[in-house]
Amino acid sequence: MNWTRTICAVTAAVLTFGMVSCAPAEPEPLYPDYTNPEEAAAIREDMQYIIHAAGRLTGVDKDGNTRTYDGSNSLEGLQQCADAGCEVIEIDFNFTSDGYLACIHDWYTEYADEITNNVPLTLDEFLECKIYRNFTPIWLGDIVDFLRENDGTYIVTDIKDDNLAGVAAIADYAPDLKNRFIVQIYDESEYDAVRELGFEYIVYTLYRLDWGPKVDWKSLGYFSKTHPLIGFTFSYELCTVNGYVQGMQTSGTPLYIHTVNGEQEQQLYFAMGITGIYTDDVK
């Protein structure tokens, strides 16, 4: 017997077994897949364009000049989206001083003359304003009415001050419409609470993360394999980080970027592998 050959063969077999047995196993999801996988797939398909803050509107400035306005989160914005057949609309939320969810990016005076910077109004005070002196303000109740009147439309939440309290307020106000809200979380720690409140459709938005966690695509990808996500969303600027989009794609989770206007630029990102784009342009 050729002992040298036999020892080499056994050694090779042991090494091969060791390589196979030490390969990292695919992580098991901590949550079951969606109750309605077909609906989740349809939502992702509809999210090629997500209308940011109810879209761009035309109004008149204080000098009487016609101009465009972004970020109104207004009734006119919702109606424009409905008229155009937009199916996924992102809305900003902030709490009023009396605890209601108003549709406004921040309590800044740029949105209405009646607002003092960083001082929330009551709901009644807010609803008496004109956003950008042109548009009708809305709150969660108006969003819910809009969803009831527009089947097949979904709202992506961007809750600015207390996300989990805001999600709880939505669950309490419209428990039958939880599957019509796509909840953005800002940190991994928020995921469990959102699922426990009964919301399945979750987007992990990265804009509040520090740079290190934001670009750690391996950790983000691992999280998405154990926590089902509709997708990740991040600033278009991250697409310039070498290997970032390719790394994020390895998770198999759809990728969305914000905020990009202009068809030519959008097509460049789609060609790069981006799934969908937040945009001010109603399409």
Order of alpha helices (4+ residues) and beta strands (2+ residues): alpha-alpha-beta-beta-beta-alpha-beta-beta-alpha-alpha-beta-alpha-beta-alpha-beta-alpha-alpha-beta-alpha-beta-alpha-beta
